Amino acid sequence: MDRGQPHTVALRPLPTTPSPTPTTRLAPSPTGALHLGNARTFLVTWALARQQNMRIVLRIEDLDTPRVKPGVLDLTIDLLTWLGIDWDTGPIIQSHDLRHHHAAMQHLVANRHAFPDTRTRRELEALASPQSAPNEGSHELVFPASLRPATLPTTFTDDAPAWRFITPAEPIPFHDEFAGPQTTHPAQTIGDFIIWTRRDAATPGQPAYQLAVVVDDFRQAITHVIRGDDLIESTGRQLLLARALGHTTQPTYLHLPLIRGSDGRRLAKRHGDTRLDTYRDRGVSAERVIGLVAYWSGITPSRSAMSAADFRSALQLSTIPKGPITFTAEDDAWLLARS
């Protein structure tokens, strides 16, 4: 192991990605069936892409192996098609080719941007200060710079439980096409975050979400990232990784307000069964789901069924509410009325 300080990651804003073919992606994870919140994000992404003649990549993000459920991949593709969503490339299964992710790790380690971590969660909790507790909605502990090793390796080996990225102390600004100017501070909110993880000695390691997204967006020439605003904080981490990997441009970001339950928390099982296949099995049409998304998106003043083609033509960013959107009992009742 070589001694030395990690290389500095340039924090100046990067230009957005120039491309003769603007490209976005649909990136579902087969850890559970699509629900109404997913439908809103994917429909808006698809409609904006088709309005602007973007190429659409369908990427299945299946690296959260313990949570991947059998049959969900096929169901996801079936439900997207049922909604009238199409794509130009894919489905690309993320786990089928990790060569580029390994190469990214070699680059990060060689340039002293990462280090192996053998501590268990219990050990980290014992070392943690009150400020290191997980943020709401996150299972990650804040990993302070004080816990970094005194020496850094220069070769990546897949024999540690985890590898962490050395997070610079500076805040990370970026512009969001929907939410406006944003500034995240990963060093404070998460510290040195995990970018590679290995479950046990018998299982090969895998890139963690933050690294996988950066590598795949780059290799698939993604120019526009459209997703929920719960991932705004992740954008700062991903920009740091991209710059550490030597990327000279960054995607255009657009973060939409989440669909939430009546308690203000993101839509989940605690709010009832909002899975698309459940509604479909109960006789709800795709046009009715799309009509509810259109209502949430400010296209219509009241709930009314709508085709995917009409949604694509009518959607405007300027009409989408800036704040969280609440899924109500009235929304559920309207869907099930089927009239």
ABEGO torsion letter per residue (X at the ends): XBBEBBBBBBABBBBBBBBABBBBBBBBBAAEBBBAAAAAAAAAAAAAAAAAGBBBBBBBBAABAAABBBGAAAAAAAAAAAAGBBBABOBBBAAABAAAAAAAAAAAAAAGABBBBABBAAAAAAABBAAABBBBGBABBBBBAAABBABBBABBBBABABBBBBBBABBBBBBBAAAEBBBBBAAAAAEBBBABBBABAABBBBBBAAAAAAAAAAAAGBABBBBBAAAAAAAAAAAAAAAAAGBABBBBBBBBBBBBBAAGBBBBAAAEBABAAAAAAAGBBAAAAAAAAAAAAGABABBBBBBAAAAAAABBAAABBABBBBBBAAAAAAAAAGX
